[in-house]
Amino acid sequence: MTPLNLFGLFAILFMLLCYLMEERSPWWTLGFAFGCLLSSAYGFLQGAWPFGAVELLWTAIAIRRWWLALARQKAGSGVIDPAANRT
């Protein structure tokens, strides 16, 4: 197995782990985005640019999902901007 193949295997397994754990915390969604970015790099490095491009798109989608999940989590705790509550 080449180093590039090992990198691709790690990227996909990391992405899968983060995807499975997403329900636990928005930070797993951010990890999923990072895994998508790693998978995109792997796709481009191996010459499969369509795979790299789609994974890059998934990175953007996952970052947006992370941002929205983080906002929902803050809204659920009743604290959106702690500085705004100071008098």
C-alpha positions in Angstrom: 0.0 0.0 0.0 1.4 3.4 -1.0 1.6 6.4 1.3 -1.1 8.1 -0.9 -3.4 5.1 -0.4 -2.8 5.1 3.4 -3.6 8.8 3.4 -6.8 8.2 1.5 -7.8 5.3 3.8 -7.2 7.5 6.9 -9.2 10.4 5.4 -12.2 8.2 4.6 -12.2 6.4 7.9 -11.8 9.7 9.8 -14.7 11.2 7.8 -16.8 8.1 8.5 -16.1 8.2 12.3 -17.0 11.9 12.5 -20.2 11.3 10.5 -21.3 8.6 12.9 -20.6 10.8 15.9 -22.3 14.0 14.5 -25.4 13.6 16.8 -23.2 14.0 19.9 -21.8 17.5 19.2 -21.5 20.1 16.5 -17.7 19.7 16.8 -18.0 16.2 15.2 -19.7 18.0 12.2 -16.6 20.2 12.0 -14.5 17.1 12.1 -16.5 15.7 9.3 -15.8 18.9 7.3 -12.1 18.4 7.9 -12.4 14.8 6.8 -14.1 15.9 3.6 -11.3 18.3 3.0 -8.7 15.5 3.5 -10.7 13.3 1.1 -10.8 16.1 -1.4 -7.0 16.5 -1.2 -6.7 12.7 -1.7 -9.0 12.9 -4.8 -7.0 15.6 -6.4 -3.6 14.0 -5.5 -4.6 10.7 -7.1 -5.8 12.4 -10.2 -9.6 11.9 -9.7 -10.5 15.5 -9.9 -14.3 14.9 -9.9 -14.1 13.1 -6.6 -11.9 15.9 -5.2 -14.3 18.6 -6.4 -17.4 16.8 -4.9 -15.6 16.4 -1.6 -14.7 20.0 -1.6 -18.3 20.8 -2.0 -19.2 18.5 0.9 -16.6 20.4 3.0 -18.5 23.6 2.4 -21.9 22.0 3.2 -20.5 20.4 6.4 -19.0 23.8 7.5 -22.4 25.4 7.0 -24.1 22.5 8.9 -21.6 23.0 11.8 -22.2 26.7 11.9 -26.0 26.2 12.1 -25.7 23.4 14.6 -23.5 25.6 16.8 -26.1 28.5 16.6 -28.9 26.1 17.5 -26.9 24.8 20.5 -26.2 28.3 21.7 -29.9 29.3 21.2 -31.0 26.2 23.1 -28.8 27.1 26.1 -30.3 30.5 26.2 -26.9 32.2 25.6 -26.3 33.5 22.2 -24.0 36.4 23.1 -22.8 36.4 26.7 -21.5 40.0 26.4 -25.0 41.2 25.4 -26.4 40.1 28.9 -23.9 42.3 30.8 -25.2 45.6 32.3 
